Amino acid sequence: MAKKVRCNVRKHDDECPWYAQAETEEELMKKIEEHAENVHGIKDMSDEMLKEIKRSITEG
């Protein structure tokens, strides 16, 4: 079943509209890492950030 996630980064009270879906968590995490770096300038995600992201992944 596909894995889904929505970006939860907020800037100036605006929520990022980015959303991604992939067949595996590994593929989804690659998309998340690319988005974080290219859009939000986040190059290294902390362990806490990764845990939060993984908790927000849904299936469907």
Backbone as CSV, one residue per row, in Angstrom:
resi,resn,N_x,N_y,N_z,CA_x,CA_y,CA_z,C_x,C_y,C_z
1,MET,0.837,-1.171,0.000,0.000,0.000,0.000,0.887,1.242,0.000
2,ALA,0.490,2.266,-0.733,1.280,3.482,-0.874,1.437,4.223,0.461
3,LYS,2.565,4.860,0.608,2.858,5.687,1.786,2.664,7.146,1.376
4,LYS,2.082,7.955,2.282,1.798,9.356,1.971,2.267,10.249,3.108
5,VAL,2.614,11.476,2.744,3.000,12.461,3.752,2.729,13.862,3.221
6,ARG,2.453,14.766,4.143,2.238,16.167,3.814,3.276,16.976,4.588
7,CYS,3.833,17.996,3.947,4.822,18.847,4.607,4.135,19.644,5.712
8,ASN,4.797,19.761,6.854,4.209,20.523,7.957,5.051,21.747,8.321
9,VAL,5.917,22.175,7.413,6.732,23.368,7.653,5.860,24.598,7.462
10,ARG,5.964,25.519,8.410,5.199,26.774,8.345,6.169,27.949,8.315
11,LYS,5.873,28.908,7.449,6.637,30.154,7.393,5.658,31.298,7.350
12,HIS,5.829,32.226,8.256,4.975,33.414,8.285,3.496,33.034,8.276
13,ASP,3.135,32.045,9.074,1.761,31.549,9.208,1.207,30.908,7.945
14,ASP,2.046,30.664,6.950,1.611,29.957,5.743,2.097,28.522,5.818
15,GLU,1.204,27.598,5.555,1.549,26.183,5.585,2.027,25.756,4.201
16,CYS,3.081,24.983,4.145,3.592,24.472,2.878,2.576,23.486,2.295
17,PRO,2.199,23.652,1.025,1.185,22.777,0.425,1.729,21.453,-0.123
18,TRP,3.019,21.212,0.017,3.643,20.034,-0.594,3.108,18.741,-0.004
19,TYR,2.946,17.763,-0.880,2.419,16.452,-0.521,3.164,15.439,-1.375
20,ALA,3.451,14.267,-0.840,4.140,13.234,-1.624,3.574,11.863,-1.315
21,GLN,3.771,10.976,-2.281,3.316,9.595,-2.150,4.342,8.699,-2.833
22,ALA,4.570,7.530,-2.269,5.502,6.553,-2.839,5.079,5.161,-2.392
23,GLU,5.597,4.182,-3.053,5.244,2.793,-2.729,5.914,2.305,-1.449
24,THR,7.095,2.838,-1.155,7.803,2.401,0.052,8.200,3.612,0.900
25,GLU,8.455,3.364,2.177,8.902,4.438,3.064,10.260,4.966,2.612
26,GLU,11.119,4.089,2.134,12.444,4.509,1.660,12.317,5.496,0.497
27,GLU,11.456,5.194,-0.484,11.245,6.100,-1.616,10.651,7.423,-1.142
28,LEU,9.724,7.350,-0.215,9.080,8.548,0.304,10.089,9.416,1.056
29,MET,10.948,8.811,1.849,11.950,9.572,2.593,12.909,10.295,1.645
30,LYS,13.244,9.701,0.506,14.092,10.375,-0.483,13.393,11.628,-1.001
31,LYS,12.100,11.511,-1.294,11.335,12.668,-1.767,11.268,13.753,-0.694
32,ILE,11.085,13.335,0.546,11.015,14.280,1.665,12.345,15.015,1.818
33,GLU,13.443,14.286,1.755,14.760,14.896,1.899,15.028,15.900,0.776
34,GLU,14.651,15.553,-0.458,14.828,16.461,-1.592,13.982,17.721,-1.399
35,HIS,12.749,17.559,-0.984,11.871,18.699,-0.756,12.419,19.591,0.354
36,ALA,12.831,18.993,1.458,13.342,19.752,2.595,14.543,20.606,2.179
37,GLU,15.436,20.040,1.401,16.627,20.777,0.991,16.302,21.820,-0.075
38,ASN,15.584,21.427,-1.122,15.338,22.316,-2.261,14.368,23.451,-1.955
39,VAL,13.379,23.208,-1.114,12.358,24.225,-0.848,12.603,24.963,0.463
40,HIS,13.018,24.233,1.494,13.152,24.840,2.817,14.604,25.053,3.259
41,GLY,15.570,24.603,2.456,16.978,24.801,2.791,17.471,23.937,3.941
42,ILE,16.752,22.866,4.232,17.136,21.962,5.326,17.995,20.851,4.736
43,LYS,19.294,20.882,5.057,20.212,19.898,4.484,20.402,18.683,5.378
44,ASP,20.403,18.889,6.672,20.585,17.797,7.617,19.414,17.794,8.595
45,MET,18.629,16.740,8.564,17.488,16.642,9.469,17.914,15.955,10.765
46,SER,17.483,16.512,11.864,17.806,15.936,13.171,17.056,14.622,13.359
47,ASP,17.514,13.829,14.309,16.831,12.570,14.619,15.390,12.839,15.036
48,GLU,15.169,13.910,15.798,13.815,14.250,16.240,12.925,14.623,15.054
49,MET,13.474,15.362,14.098,12.707,15.732,12.912,12.341,14.481,12.103
50,LEU,13.286,13.571,11.960,13.019,12.334,11.220,11.943,11.498,11.912
51,LYS,11.990,11.443,13.246,10.963,10.706,13.989,9.590,11.321,13.773
52,GLU,9.525,12.645,13.811,8.259,13.335,13.605,7.713,13.079,12.204
53,ILE,8.594,13.121,11.221,8.183,12.856,9.840,7.644,11.437,9.719
54,LYS,8.358,10.476,10.270,7.936,9.083,10.153,6.597,8.844,10.858
55,ARG,6.339,9.565,11.953,5.047,9.442,12.633,3.914,10.009,11.793
56,SER,4.221,10.947,10.907,3.185,11.585,10.108,2.870,10.841,8.803
57,ILE,3.638,9.821,8.482,3.404,9.036,7.257,2.155,8.174,7.443
58,THR,1.299,8.226,6.422,0.080,7.412,6.442,0.088,6.445,5.273
59,GLU,-0.800,5.497,5.310,-0.938,4.537,4.206,-2.289,4.718,3.550
60,GLY,-2.303,4.454,2.273,-3.604,4.523,1.612,-3.525,4.811,0.157
